[in-house]
Amino acid sequence: MSKQVEYIIPYANLKEGEHVFNFNVGNSFFENFDDTDVKSADLKVVVLFNKKSTHFELSFEIKGYVALNCDRCLELFNHELNIIQTVYVKFGEDESGDENLYILPLKQNEVDLSEFIDELIVVNLPMRRIHLEDEMGKPTCPTKMLDYIQNINNEGSVIDPRWNELNKLKDGAS
C-alpha cells in the first residue's frame, strides 16, 4: 500500500485543541488497498482531531455510498454508509488490545488517516451484500438475473428417480 499524502496529518505542528479536516473519498482511494470489495465510492469524511497533551482523539463522520457486488445477482449496487466513530491514539511502545485505541511510536510526528478511514469503511460493510428489497419484499436485482436464478431452481427441483430407493433408506422406510 502506498501512502496517500492528502490523508497524512502532521500533528506535531498542531496546537492542543480541536481541529477539523474534510476529505472526499472516491474510487482512487481504494486502489491503494489490497483485497477491497469496494468497486467505487463517493464518501464525505469529516475528522474532528482533538489534540491533547498525552493523546489525541479522532472523531470520524463518514457519509455517502460505496458500490458493491450483489451476492445474489453479481451486479453492482450502491450501499449507503453513515458512520460515526471515535478512535483514541496515544504514544508508546505497547500494543493495545482495544479496537478503538491505537498506539503510535513516540518518534512519529504524523498520522496517516487513510488506514483509519479504510478500516472503518470495511468494518461497516454488510456481511450479506444484496440489493435492497422493494416495498413488497421482493429483491430489486435485475429481472433477467432473477429469472435465470428461478429457472435454475426449477430445474433442480426435478428428482432423478434413481434416488428414490436411497431416499427410502434415509427416511427409515424399507
N, C-alpha and C positions, 0 to 999 in steps of 0.2 A: 504494500500500500504506500503510495506516495503522499507526502504531506500536502495539504491544501492550505496555502498561506493565508487565505481570507478568513479561515476559522481559527487562526492562532492568535491568542491574546497574550501580549507581554505584560503580565500582571505586576512585575517588579516596578514598573513605571507608574502604576495606578495608585492614587491616594486611597486611604481607607474610606469605606463607604460604598454606596450603591452606584453601579454603572450599568447602562443598558446597551445591548448590542443586538442589532437586527440582521438577519440573514435570509436570503432566498435560497431554498434548496431545490434544485432541479435535477434533470437527468444526468448531468455531468458529475454531480456529487457522488452518485452510486457507482460510477465507473471506476472509482478508486478503491472500492471494497470488493473483495473476493466473495464468491458464493452468495450474492444477494438475490433475493426473489423479486425485488422491486424492478419493474421494467421501465417505468418512468415516474416522475413525481412533480408536483407543484406544491411546495410547502413554504409557509412563512414561519420563521423561528425567531422568537424574542427571548433573549437571555438576560436575566437580571443578575448581574455579577456583584455580589456583596462581599467586598474585601474586608477582612478583619485582621487583627494583628497575628493571630495564631492559625487561622484557616480562612477559607472563603466558601461561600455558598453560591451555587449556580442554580437558579430557578428557570427552568425551561418551559416555554409555552410553544407548542408545535401544532399548527393548524394547516389543513389542506388535504390533498389526496395523494395516494400512490396507486399506480397501476399494477395489478397482479394477474397471474393466470388463474382462471377458474378451475377448481379441482374437478368439476363436473363436465364442463364442455371444452376446456382448454383455451377458451377465448379470453382476451384481456377485459378486465373491468376495473373501474375506479373504486377504491376503498377509501372512505373518508377517515382522517385521523384528527383527533383533538386530544393532545397530550399535555398534561400539566404535571411536572415532576421536579423535585428539588434534589440536587446532588451536593454532597459536602466533600470538600477537598482539604486535607491537612498535609503537613510536611513531615517527613520522617523516612525511616528505612523499613519499618514493619509493614507487613501486608495486612489488609483488612478483611474480615470475614463478612462484613456488612455490604450489601449490594448498593447502598446509597452513599457509602463512604469510600473515597479514593485517597491513596497516599501518593504524594509526589516527592521525588528526591529533593533534599534540601538545596542542592546546587542548581536545580532547574528554576528558570525565571520566566517561563512562558507555559501556557497550557493550550493544547490542541482540542478545540471544542468539537471537531468533526467526529472524533471517536465517540464522544458522549451522544451526539445527535444521532449517529448511525445506530448505536446500541439502543437508545430509547425508541427509535422507529421500529427496529427489528423485534424488540420485546413486545411491542404493542400491535404487531400484526396478528390477525386471527389464525388460530390453528387450522380451521376449516375455511378455505378460501373459495367462496362461491358467490355467484350473482345473488343479489337480494331477491326475495320473493315479492310478487305483486300483492295487491290487496285481497286477492282470492287465495293466497297461499301457494301459488304456482311459481315455479322457477322462471326467471326472466332471461335465461340463456337463449341464444338464437334458436328459432324454431327448427331450423334444418338439423341442428345438432341434437335437439331433444327428440325429434322424430327418429333419427338414426339410433339413438340410445334405446328408445322404445322398441324399435324393430329388433335390435339385438336381444333385448329382454324377452320379447315374444318368441324368438327363435330358440332361446334357451329353455323355454317352458315345455317344449316337446320332449317327452321322456323316451329314451331308447327302450324298446320292450325287453331287451336282454337284461336290463337291470331289475326287472320285476321280481325275479327269484331272489336276488340279493336283498331287495327291499323287504321281502317277506321275512328273511332271516333277521334283518335289523329290527323289524317291528315285533319280533318274537313269535310270528306265526309260522306254522310248519306246512 
